[in-house]
Amino acid sequence: MMNKTLVVAAVVAALGVGYWYNSDESSRDGFDEKDISFLKQVPADTLFFSASFDPFPIKDYIDATPSSYTTEEVMNAFSAVDDSPTSSFFASLVRQYLVSMQSGEQFVKTFGLKERAKFVSYAVGMIPVFKVELADPAAFWQVLDTAEKNSGIALARQSQGDQTIRTLVVQDDANQPFANLVFEVEKGWLTIAIMPVELSDKDGKIALGQTAPKTSLADVTKITEMYKQYPLEHSNITYVDFKQLATALTTKDGNLLAQQLNQLGDSELNSELAAFHTPQCQTEVGAIAANWPYWIGGTTDLQISNKHVNMKTASYIPSNNKVILDALMQTKGVLANYLNKDDAILSLGVGLDVANVGSAVYDIWQDLLTPQYQCQPLAEMQTMLEASDPTALTMMSGMVSDLKGMSFNLYQFDVQNDENNPIKSMDAVFSIALNNPRQVWSMLSSMQPMLGQIKLPQDNTPIKLENTPLSMIAPNIDMMLAVEGQHLVVYTGERGQRAAQSLAQQDLTPNGSLKAFADYGAMIKPIMTFAEMSGEQLPPEMKNFEKFDFEMGTELKFNPTNIQIDYDLLSTKKPVK
């Protein structure tokens, strides 16, 4: 049953691909002035919510970004589940989806979508709901007609006025109905919902927008309050509500999800939930959720045309747990300043003050053991934690306490058909931020005889690395070793040298935790050449990246009131030669 459930969820996710990136406006004002009438259909106690309040340019987005989908691999994955008519139905949907992704125009025409459409996804208790605006409902029904024909399944049909519904009954491994996958079109909106058969018709009507929830998101100020706290565009939002999850876990009727869980009649599930249905658990789990109330994300800048996408997003996990956030902030280390430049094709930086890792882990460990929980499942978790004393980690971190961070930039590389010397040229830099680089090098040299042959000049003159594993990878590349300020550096090439020398002016002030960047368009050609040389077969879809300048970057930040993850995507379609 689990396999089929995952298949259903995968199809709904595929049909709703991209709904999280739902903005083409940069204004942070006027949320209350937008057409957000669909919020009246969304229960205020939804576990998750994601929506575009401005139409998202689906057609342009697809045209301006490379497709990495492989029809054959996805179809094989579906075949691996089983060969039932239900799986064949889903496989047909996914095949049509993948084929249509060859162009934005083909995609929107195949599924009958508007070229610029609003999306919304949420939960009615445990019922996941996805809605999108349609331009041509007949085209979408044709997609289902094709899937029915290819699988031999006939969906139940129902029509009333402007509303048309088709329903697929999904069976479990014992061939018993366990969920209805419902497709509804009404007033220019497509709704897709997965409804467990044991739930009441009342919940199903809320999911399909036939009945309004008792309290909707339109009746509360939750989204407005979130926008006040975070610098996100007011044209889209995504969040997961941990407080609602805690309520569903610890009560029988505190929200719609709690009520539905108690309707399922699953004796094993009911037994597990009963352990949480105590006053102690309600108090203690509720307190945890109050400290970690939700996850929220959205765009901070989004510009899209049919040839260009520049998307910046940010997500946050806010917390009122000062102990854990302070501990995480203590671990921040040093990211090399050259990571901020835009001329690399691959970057990775890990800022970690190892001297503080042990104490940070110990503080978090102590916090998780305080207070002594009375809620049985939480108390059992604490018992397991007590057996995992972090003292050993504290001692290990002390051995490398000089380490503050490591950074790497690759500016350029090329390969050649020579198995003894495959790297033709390379520009790169790798650095380690240390309290005392020379002392650490001496320690490494004593542990590794090969390194013991290399003596660092007292005047910091760079020296060539010879007869080391690193130099053996590319014997015709001059790998240089140097100490620049408080950084031990290995580099090659002119840009690598300039980056290394820039570190002489950078002290060890903590400035970050994790940063990564990749320019796929610049890397794809040498990667494909290297794969051909080694006899490896890369998926044909990889060649799509040759048609685009495609860059992605991410950064993890520990802040005083939240954990933040930034994500950037830049894609430009190259002119056809």
C-alpha positions in Angstrom: 0.0 0.0 0.0 2.9 2.4 0.8 4.3 2.0 -2.7 1.1 3.0 -4.3 0.6 5.9 -1.9 4.0 7.2 -2.9 3.1 6.8 -6.6 0.0 8.9 -6.2 1.9 11.5 -4.3 4.6 11.6 -6.9 2.1 12.2 -9.7 0.4 15.0 -7.9 3.8 16.6 -7.2 4.8 16.2 -10.8 1.6 17.9 -12.0 2.2 20.7 -9.5 5.9 21.1 -10.3 7.3 24.5 -9.6 4.4 25.7 -7.4 6.9 26.8 -4.7 8.5 29.4 -7.1 5.4 31.4 -7.5 6.2 35.0 -8.2 7.0 37.3 -11.0 6.7 40.5 -9.1 9.2 42.2 -6.9 6.8 44.4 -4.7 6.7 43.7 -1.0 3.6 45.8 -0.6 -0.1 45.4 -1.2 -0.7 41.8 -0.1 -4.1 42.7 1.3 -5.0 44.4 -2.0 -4.4 41.2 -4.1 -7.1 38.8 -5.3 -6.7 36.2 -2.6 -10.3 35.1 -2.5 -9.1 31.4 -2.8 -7.9 31.7 0.8 -11.6 31.3 1.9 -11.3 27.7 0.8 -8.2 27.0 2.8 -8.6 25.8 6.5 -6.8 28.0 8.9 -5.4 24.9 10.6 -3.8 23.6 7.4 -0.5 21.7 8.2 1.2 23.3 5.1 0.4 26.0 2.6 2.0 27.2 -0.6 0.5 29.8 -3.0 1.2 32.3 -5.7 -0.8 35.5 -5.2 0.4 36.8 -8.6 0.3 34.6 -11.7 3.5 32.6 -12.3 4.8 32.6 -15.9 4.9 28.8 -16.4 5.6 28.9 -20.1 8.5 31.3 -19.9 10.0 29.5 -16.9 10.1 26.2 -18.7 11.6 27.7 -21.8 14.3 29.6 -19.9 15.5 26.6 -17.8 17.2 23.3 -18.8 15.2 20.1 -18.4 17.1 17.3 -16.6 14.2 14.8 -16.8 14.7 11.4 -18.3 11.5 9.7 -19.4 13.1 6.2 -19.5 14.4 6.4 -15.9 11.1 7.6 -14.5 9.1 5.0 -16.4 11.4 2.3 -15.1 10.8 3.6 -11.6 7.1 3.2 -12.0 7.5 -0.3 -13.6 9.5 -1.3 -10.5 6.4 -0.6 -8.3 4.1 -3.1 -10.1 2.4 -3.6 -13.5 -1.1 -3.0 -12.3 -3.6 -0.9 -14.2 -3.3 1.8 -11.5 0.4 2.1 -12.0 -0.1 2.1 -15.8 -2.5 5.0 -15.3 0.1 7.0 -13.3 2.9 6.1 -15.7 0.8 7.4 -18.6 0.3 10.7 -16.8 4.0 11.1 -16.0 5.0 10.2 -19.6 2.7 12.9 -20.9 4.1 15.3 -18.4 7.7 14.5 -19.3 7.1 14.7 -23.1 5.3 18.0 -22.7 8.3 19.5 -20.8 10.2 19.8 -24.1 8.9 23.4 -24.3 6.8 25.8 -22.3 4.2 26.1 -25.0 3.8 22.3 -25.3 3.5 21.9 -21.5 0.7 24.5 -21.0 -1.2 23.3 -24.1 -1.0 19.7 -23.1 -2.4 20.3 -19.6 -4.6 23.2 -20.6 -2.9 25.6 -18.2 -2.7 29.4 -18.5 0.6 30.7 -19.6 0.6 32.7 -16.4 -1.3 31.0 -13.7 -1.9 31.1 -10.0 -1.3 28.0 -7.8 -2.2 27.0 -4.3 -1.5 23.9 -2.3 -2.6 23.1 1.2 -4.1 20.4 3.4 -7.6 19.7 4.6 -6.5 17.8 7.6 -4.6 14.9 6.0 -6.0 15.5 2.5 -3.4 17.1 0.3 -5.0 19.6 -2.2 -3.4 21.2 -5.2 -5.1 23.9 -7.3 -4.1 25.6 -10.5 -5.7 27.9 -13.0 -6.7 26.4 -16.4 -7.1 28.1 -19.8 -8.5 25.0 -21.6 -10.2 22.4 -19.4 -10.8 20.1 -22.4 -7.1 19.7 -22.9 -6.6 18.5 -19.3 -9.5 16.0 -19.6 -7.8 14.7 -22.8 -4.7 13.9 -20.7 -6.8 11.8 -18.4 -8.6 10.2 -21.4 -5.2 9.1 -22.7 -4.2 7.7 -19.3 -7.5 5.8 -19.1 -7.0 4.4 -22.6 -3.4 3.3 -21.9 -4.3 1.6 -18.6 -7.7 0.2 -19.2 -9.1 2.1 -16.2 -12.3 4.0 -16.4 -12.6 6.9 -13.9 -15.9 7.6 -12.2 -17.4 10.8 -13.7 -19.7 13.4 -12.2 -20.9 16.7 -13.6 -23.1 19.4 -12.2 -23.4 22.8 -13.7 -19.8 24.2 -14.2 -18.3 21.5 -12.1 -16.8 18.3 -13.5 -15.3 15.6 -11.4 -13.4 12.4 -12.2 -12.3 10.0 -9.5 -9.8 7.2 -9.5 -10.2 4.6 -6.7 -6.7 3.6 -5.5 -6.5 0.1 -3.9 -4.0 -1.2 -1.4 -2.0 -4.4 -1.7 -5.1 -6.5 -0.7 -7.0 -4.8 -3.5 -9.2 -2.9 -1.1 -10.0 0.8 -1.7 -7.9 3.0 0.5 -8.0 6.4 -1.2 -9.7 8.4 -3.9 -7.7 10.5 -6.3 -10.1 13.3 -7.3 -9.7 15.6 -10.3 -12.2 18.5 -10.3 -12.6 21.5 -12.7 -14.8 24.4 -11.7 -14.7 28.1 -12.6 -11.4 27.9 -14.4 -9.6 26.1 -11.6 -8.3 22.5 -11.6 -8.3 20.8 -8.1 -6.4 17.6 -7.4 -6.9 15.9 -4.0 -6.1 12.5 -2.4 -8.9 11.5 0.0 -8.6 8.4 2.2 -11.9 6.5 1.9 -12.4 6.4 5.6 -12.8 10.1 5.9 -16.2 11.8 5.9 -17.8 13.4 2.8 -17.8 16.7 4.7 -14.0 16.9 4.6 -14.0 15.9 0.9 -16.4 18.8 0.1 -14.1 21.2 1.9 -11.2 19.9 -0.2 -13.1 20.5 -3.4 -14.2 23.9 -2.4 -17.9 22.9 -2.2 -18.1 23.8 1.4 -16.2 26.5 3.3 -14.0 25.5 6.3 -15.2 26.7 9.7 -12.3 29.1 9.9 -10.3 29.9 6.8 -6.9 31.5 6.2 -8.9 34.5 4.9 -10.3 34.9 8.4 -7.0 35.1 10.2 -3.9 37.3 9.9 -1.3 34.5 9.9 0.2 35.3 6.4 0.2 39.0 7.0 2.1 38.5 10.3 4.6 36.3 8.6 5.3 38.8 5.9 5.9 41.4 8.6 8.8 39.3 10.0 10.7 38.3 6.9 12.0 40.1 3.8 10.0 38.1 1.3 8.1 39.2 -1.8 4.4 39.4 -1.1 3.5 37.6 -4.3 4.1 34.1 -2.9 4.6 32.1 0.3 5.2 28.5 1.5 5.1 27.4 5.1 4.8 24.3 7.3 3.0 24.8 10.6 4.6 22.7 13.4 2.1 23.9 16.0 -0.7 22.3 14.0 1.3 19.1 13.8 1.8 19.2 17.6 -1.9 19.7 18.1 -2.8 16.8 15.8 -0.3 14.5 17.6 -1.4 15.3 21.2 -5.2 15.8 20.9 -8.2 13.9 19.5 -10.1 16.9 18.2 -7.8 20.0 18.5 -7.8 20.5 14.8 -9.1 18.8 11.6 -6.0 16.5 11.2 -6.4 15.3 14.8 -10.1 14.5 14.2 -9.3 12.6 11.0 -6.5 10.5 12.6 -9.0 9.3 15.1 -11.5 8.4 12.3 -9.1 6.0 10.5 -9.7 3.0 12.7 -6.1 1.9 12.5 -5.5 0.1 15.8 -1.7 0.3 15.6 -1.8 4.0 14.8 -4.4 4.6 17.6 -2.2 2.9 20.1 0.8 5.0 19.2 -1.2 8.2 19.3 -2.7 7.3 22.7 0.7 7.7 24.2 0.6 11.3 23.2 -3.0 12.0 24.3 -2.1 13.0 27.9 -2.0 16.4 29.6 1.8 16.1 30.0 2.3 15.5 26.3 0.0 18.3 25.3 2.0 20.7 27.5 5.5 19.5 26.7 5.0 18.8 22.9 3.2 22.1 22.7 6.1 23.9 24.4 8.5 22.4 21.8 6.3 23.5 18.9 6.0 27.0 20.5 9.8 27.2 20.3 9.9 26.0 16.7 6.5 27.2 15.4 6.9 26.8 11.6 9.1 26.8 8.5 8.5 29.6 6.0 10.0 30.3 2.5 9.4 32.4 -0.5 11.1 34.5 -3.1 13.1 37.7 -2.4 13.6 38.5 -6.1 12.3 36.9 -9.2 12.7 38.0 -12.8 11.5 35.7 -15.6 11.3 36.0 -19.4 11.3 33.2 -22.0 15.1 33.4 -22.2 16.1 34.3 -18.7 15.4 33.4 -15.1 16.9 35.1 -12.1 15.4 33.7 -8.9 16.4 34.3 -5.3 14.6 32.6 -2.5 15.0 32.5 1.3 13.6 30.1 3.9 13.6 30.4 7.6 13.1 28.2 10.7 12.3 30.7 13.4 12.9 29.6 17.0 12.4 30.9 20.5 15.0 28.5 21.8 17.9 30.8 22.6 20.2 28.1 23.9 20.2 26.1 20.7 20.4 29.1 18.4 23.3 30.6 20.4 25.1 27.2 20.3 24.7 27.0 16.5 26.0 30.6 16.1 29.0 29.7 18.2 30.0 27.2 15.5 30.2 29.8 12.7 33.6 30.0 11.2 35.5 31.6 8.4 34.5 31.5 4.7 37.2 32.8 2.4 36.5 36.2 0.9 37.1 34.9 -2.6 33.9 32.9 -2.4 32.0 36.2 -2.8 33.4 36.7 -6.3 31.4 35.7 -9.3 34.1 34.3 -11.6 34.2 30.7 -10.2 32.5 27.8 -11.9 32.4 25.7 -8.6 32.6 26.9 -5.0 32.3 25.3 -1.6 32.9 26.9 1.7 32.4 25.4 5.2 32.8 27.8 8.1 33.3 25.9 11.3 35.0 27.0 14.5 36.0 23.6 15.7 37.1 24.9 19.0 33.5 25.7 19.8 31.9 22.6 18.3 32.2 20.5 21.4 30.7 23.1 23.8 27.9 23.8 21.3 27.0 20.2 21.0 27.1 19.8 24.8 24.8 22.9 25.2 22.3 21.5 22.8 22.5 18.1 24.4 21.9 19.6 27.9 19.0 21.6 26.5 17.3 18.5 25.0 17.6 16.9 28.4 16.0 19.8 30.2 13.4 19.8 31.6 12.9 16.2 32.6 9.9 15.2 30.4 6.9 13.5 31.8 5.4 12.7 28.4 6.3 9.0 27.9 7.6 9.2 24.2 9.6 12.3 25.0 11.0 10.7 28.2 12.1 7.7 26.1 13.9 10.0 23.7 15.7 11.7 26.6 16.8 8.3 27.9 18.4 7.5 24.5 20.1 10.9 24.5 21.5 10.4 28.0 23.3 7.4 26.7 24.9 9.5 23.9 27.3 11.6 26.0 29.0 14.1 23.7 32.2 14.3 25.9 34.1 12.2 23.3 33.2 14.7 20.6 34.4 17.5 22.8 37.8 15.8 23.2 38.1 15.1 19.5 37.3 18.7 18.5 40.0 19.8 20.9 42.6 18.0 18.8 41.9 20.2 15.8 40.7 23.3 17.6 42.8 25.6 15.4 40.5 24.9 12.4 38.1 27.8 11.5 36.9 26.8 8.1 37.8 25.4 4.6 37.0 27.0 1.2 37.4 26.0 -2.4 37.0 27.8 -5.8 37.4 26.2 -9.2 37.8 28.9 -11.9 38.5 26.8 -14.9 39.5 23.3 -15.9 39.9 21.3 -19.1 40.6 17.7 -19.8 42.5 15.7 -22.5 42.5 12.2 -23.8 45.5 11.0 -21.7 44.8 8.5 -18.9 48.2 9.4 -17.3 47.6 13.1 -17.4 43.8 13.7 -17.9 43.7 17.3 -16.6 45.0 19.6 -19.4 44.6 22.9 -17.5 43.1 24.2 -14.2 42.7 27.3 -12.2 41.7 26.7 -8.6 42.3 27.5 -5.0 41.8 25.6 -1.7 42.4 27.2 1.7 42.1 26.3 5.3 41.6 29.0 7.9 43.7 28.3 11.0 44.9 30.0 14.2 48.4 28.9 13.5 48.9 27.5 9.9 52.6 26.7 10.4 52.0 24.7 13.6 49.2 22.7 11.9 51.5 22.0 8.9 54.2 20.8 11.2 51.7 18.4 12.9 50.4 17.1 9.5 54.0 16.7 8.3 54.8 14.5 11.3 51.8 12.3 10.6 52.4 12.0 6.9 56.0 11.3 5.8 55.4 12.4 2.3 54.4 15.9 3.6 57.4 15.9 5.9 59.6 16.5 2.9 58.0 19.9 2.3 59.4 22.7 4.3 57.4 26.0 4.5 59.7 29.0 3.8 59.9 31.5 6.7 59.3 34.4 4.2 56.0 32.9 3.0 57.3 32.3 -0.5 55.0 29.8 -2.3 56.5 26.4 -3.0 55.6 23.8 -5.6 54.0 20.6 -4.4 55.9 17.7 -5.9 55.6 13.9 -5.4 52.3 14.2 -3.4 49.0 12.5 -4.1 47.6 16.0 -5.1 50.4 16.7 -7.6 50.1 13.2 -9.1 46.5 13.8 -10.1 47.8 16.4 -12.6 51.5 16.1 -13.1 51.7 19.0 -15.7 49.8 21.4 -13.4 51.9 23.5 -10.9 50.3 23.0 -7.5 51.6 25.7 -5.2 51.5 25.7 -1.4 51.6 28.9 0.6 50.8 30.6 3.9 48.8 33.7 3.4 48.0 35.4 6.7 46.2 32.9 8.8 45.3 30.6 5.9 47.1 27.6 4.6 46.6 27.6 0.8 47.0 25.3 -2.2 46.4 26.9 -5.6 47.1 26.7 -9.3 46.8 29.2 -12.1 46.7 33.0 -12.2 43.2 33.4 -10.7 44.0 30.8 -8.0 47.1 32.8 -7.1 45.2 36.1 -6.9 42.6 34.5 -4.7 45.3 33.0 -2.5 47.1 36.3 -2.1 43.8 38.1 -1.2 43.6 36.0 2.0 46.6 37.7 3.5 44.3 40.6 4.5 41.5 38.4 5.8 41.5 37.8 9.6 39.6 35.0 11.4 36.4 36.9 12.2 33.5 34.4 11.9 31.5 35.2 8.7 29.4 32.1 7.9 28.7 28.4 8.1 28.1 27.0 4.6 28.2 28.4 1.1 28.1 26.6 -2.3 27.8 27.5 -5.9 27.9 25.7 -9.3 28.0 27.0 -12.9 26.6 23.9 -14.7 26.8 25.6 -18.1 30.6 26.1 -17.7 31.3 22.6 -16.2 29.2 20.5 -18.5 31.5 20.4 -21.5 34.7 19.1 -19.7 32.6 16.7 -17.6 31.1 15.2 -20.8 34.5 15.0 -22.4 35.9 13.3 -19.3 33.0 10.9 -19.2 33.5 10.0 -22.9 37.2 9.4 -22.2 36.5 7.0 -19.4 33.7 5.2 -21.2 30.9 6.4 -19.0 27.5 7.0 -20.5 25.9 10.2 -19.3 22.1 10.7 -19.7 21.3 12.5 -22.9 19.4 15.1 -20.9 22.8 16.4 -19.6 23.4 17.9 -23.0 20.5 20.2 -22.3 22.8 22.2 -20.0 25.0 23.1 -22.9 22.2 25.2 -24.3 22.0 27.3 -21.1 24.1 29.5 -18.8 22.8 27.8 -15.7 24.0 28.7 -12.2 22.8 27.6 -8.7 24.0 28.8 -5.3 23.0 28.2 -1.7 24.0 29.5 1.8 23.2 28.4 5.3 23.1 31.0 8.0 22.6 30.8 11.8 20.9 33.9 13.0 20.0 35.1 16.6 16.3 34.3 16.0 16.2 31.7 13.2 18.0 29.3 10.9 18.1 30.7 7.3 18.8 29.0 3.9 19.2 31.2 0.8 19.0 29.7 -2.7 19.8 31.5 -6.0 19.2 30.3 -9.5 20.2 32.0 -12.7 19.4 30.5 -16.1 19.9 32.1 -19.5 19.1 30.4 -22.7 22.1 30.7 -25.2 21.4 32.0 -28.7 21.0 29.3 -31.3 24.1 29.2 -33.5 
